[in-house]
Amino acid sequence: MPEAGNAKQNWEGLVCPVCRFVFRVPMNHNGAGVVCPACAHLLQIPSVDQRRMVANARAQTSNKVSVSRYGLKKDIGDMMFKETPGGASSDMADDLEPLDASLQPKQLIDDSCEQDDAYPGLPAWEQDRPVAASEPISALTWILSGSLLGVSIVVVSIWLMVQSIDDDITYDASDAVAEPQKDISSIDTRQAEESRMMKQSKKVVVEFLEAKTEADVEGLIRTPEVSVPRLRAWYDRDPWVTPGVRVVGHKNSIIINGDTITMDVQLDNFDIKKIAVVKTVAGYKVDWESWVAWTSVNWQELFDLRPTDPVEVRVLCKRVNYYNRVFNDSTKWFAVRLSHPYSDKSIYGYIDSESPQFHRFITDLVREKEVSATLKIRYPQNSPVGNQVSIVEHMQSGWVRSAASNHEAESPSAH
């Protein structure tokens, strides 16, 4: 309890003359400027000595007023005991009781006014008490006041922003007229062209998959001067068998990339395969090399022949961690497993990781689970095994040969 009393005496309450916010300052404040917590106005308050001098001056003035009023009442009382012109003073003196000398001036002023022992002679409503006598402001009050102030600032800021946005987006009919319209006709034209491409490419795919003879197939493939010799050598060993088709564009898996349309097809045996059709000057034609995953040397014979000259292959590539024999240095080589869709035998290919031409291909291998690519590979001289090769060139991603690279096969009769 004593500590609470001391806390009340150590603080003095003030009222901001600008916003009427009530706050408090230490009793021993030196009189320097104080910033109001509510409106942030700089206030100049009296020092302790100045406040004491003002309080004493007010007390002296109040005492003088009290004495003056007391004297006035006393004079009136004395007049009541004096003789009147009618000679009735003696009678009045007998009827009136003398004033009680013990009556204090503060009681004579106004008996109905509540008195305070700290300020004798003044009624409670005239006393200029310091605000410090009031209860100190609690921490909760400060928190609530600050929160309300913050919310008010946020609300005002949002309102100003909304007004600013409304001013910025004022509708102007001239702007609406000047705004360029979307070229809907070009969108319609592109959609119509894509629809025409899919229709014509699907027709060619059906003709290719339903072809009865190799001659029928030769008339449906692109770059016949390059692909027909490869096709004849390929089917010389494994004759053409009509695949048949159930669904063209299986599950709507159709991708248009420039002049190339790639789609999945479901064959008569329910296998799902990918086929590519390319727009040429002679119309839409099938990319036969990507259909059969063509290699310049038969994939099954690679393991036995072990060619040291570069061989073109279309393979599925997957990063592995296999380093052995000639390629045992993992700091120099990047290991890749190469597989062919028509064989269960794989080859381990190794890329010189310091060669800049392979940086993008290596990035794809690190990022993707499996990558299809057209590569050139070769065996080291006197290779002791048939399943380790060096990857000497990354020709392209995917198996569809670009129109700008109508390269001839090293050996057109190769299979």
C-alpha positions, 0 to 999 in steps of 0.5 A: 500500500505505501508503494501505491501511495508513493506512485500516485505522488510521483506523477502529475496528470495533464490535459492537452489543450489541443486534443483534450487527451489526459496523460501524466508526467513526473512530478519533478518534471523540469518544465521542458517541452512535452509531446502529447501522445495523442496529437503529437503537439509540443506542449510547454508545461511549468516546472515544479518551482513555477507550479509551486509559485502559481499555487501559492499565489492562488492560495494567497489570492483566495485567502484575501478574497475569503477575508474580504468576504468575511469582513463584508459579512462582519460589517453587515452583522455589526450594522445590525447591532447599530442604532437605526434612525427609528431608535429601535437598535436596543430592541433589535440587540435584545432579539439578535444573538451575537455572532459566535467568535469561534466561527471560522471564515471558511464557514462564513463564506458558504457552509454548503461548500465542501472544504479541504484541509489542504486549502483552508479558506477556499471551497472545493470548487474554487481550489485549483488542485494539481491534477496529480491528485487523480488516479494514475492512468493504467497501462491498459488505458495507454494500450487501448488509446494507442490501438485506437489511434493506430486503427484510426490512422490505418482507416484514414490512410485506406480511405485516402488511397481509395479516393486516390485510386478512384481519381486515377481510374476516372472513366474517360470516353476518349480513352475508351475510343483510343484503346486498341481492340483485340485482334479477334480475327487473328485468333480465329485464323490461328485456331482455324489453321490448327484445326485444319492441321490436326485434321490433315495430320490425322488423315495421314496418320491413319493412312500410314498405320493402315498401309499394306505395303512398303511402297504405300509407306514410302509415299507417306514419309518426309524427305524420301531422298534420305528416308526411303533408303533407310526404310528399305534397309530397315524392312529388308530384315524385318518386313513391314507389318500393318500396325492398324489403328484404334484411336488417333490422338489418344486422350487428346494428346496432340501437341503442335510445335510450329510445322510439327504435330506430335500425337499418341496413337493406340494400335490394333494390339492396344499398344500406345505409341507416339507419332510425328507428322511434319508439314512439307511442301508436298503436304503433311508427311510422317517422320519415319525415323522417329516412328521406328527410333532409327539407328545407323547401326542395328541396335542388337549388332552394336554390342558385337560390332563395337564400331569406333566410328560415330554411330547415330542413335535415337535413344532414351537417356537416364542419368546413372552412377556407374563408372568402370574400366575405361570410364572409372573417373567420375570427376571427368565423365558423366554417366548415362544409361542409353536404352532403345524402345525395341530392345531390353539391352542397355548401353552405358554412355559417358559424356566429357563433363568439361565439354561445353557442347553438352552442358545443356544436355547434362542439365536436362538429364539432371532435371528430368527423370528420362530424356529422349535424344538423338546422339552419336556414340562410338566405342573406345579402341580395343574396348574390353566390353560391349556395353560402354561407349563414349557420347561424342555428339548431342545432335538434338533433343527428341527423335524428330529431325528438324527440317534444317538438318536433312543430313544424309545417313553415313551408310544409307543401307545401314539398319 
